[in-house]
């Protein structure tokens, strides 16, 4: 039986998160060059979060939790 959170096509979801992160990173660079530093920092954080989600999908075969950074830090599961 498939678990509710399990992904059928891991590579498709993994590539989605990578592509989305790359796009956000490109926008971040544009914002940084236009000296919108606060927005560039915000988009940088979003790009990194999407990379973490890609890592999670690749290593667990499941959709990442809506937000998991706090729990993972507390339990020490990010290595």
PEKATA-V907134 format. One record per residue. RES is the residue in three letters. SS is DSSP state (H for helix, E for strand, L for the rest). Layout:
# PEKATA-V907134
{{RES/SS} {RES/SS}}
This chain:
# PEKATA-V907134
{{UNK/L} {UNK/L} {UNK/L} {UNK/L} {UNK/L} {UNK/E} {UNK/L} {UNK/L} {UNK/L} {UNK/H} {UNK/H} {UNK/H} {UNK/H} {UNK/H} {UNK/H} {UNK/H} {UNK/H} {UNK/H} {UNK/H} {UNK/H} {UNK/H} {UNK/H} {UNK/H} {UNK/H} {UNK/H} {UNK/H} {UNK/H} {UNK/H} {UNK/H} {UNK/H} {UNK/H} {UNK/H} {UNK/H} {UNK/L} {UNK/L} {UNK/L} {UNK/H} {UNK/H} {UNK/H} {UNK/H} {UNK/H} {UNK/H} {UNK/H} {UNK/H} {UNK/H} {UNK/H} {UNK/H} {UNK/H} {UNK/H} {UNK/H} {UNK/H} {UNK/H} {UNK/H} {UNK/H} {UNK/H} {UNK/H} {UNK/H} {UNK/H} {UNK/H} {UNK/H} {UNK/L} {UNK/E} {UNK/L} {UNK/L} {UNK/L} {UNK/L} {UNK/L} {UNK/L} {UNK/H} {UNK/H} {UNK/H} {UNK/H} {UNK/H} {UNK/H} {UNK/H} {UNK/L} {UNK/L} {UNK/L} {UNK/L}}
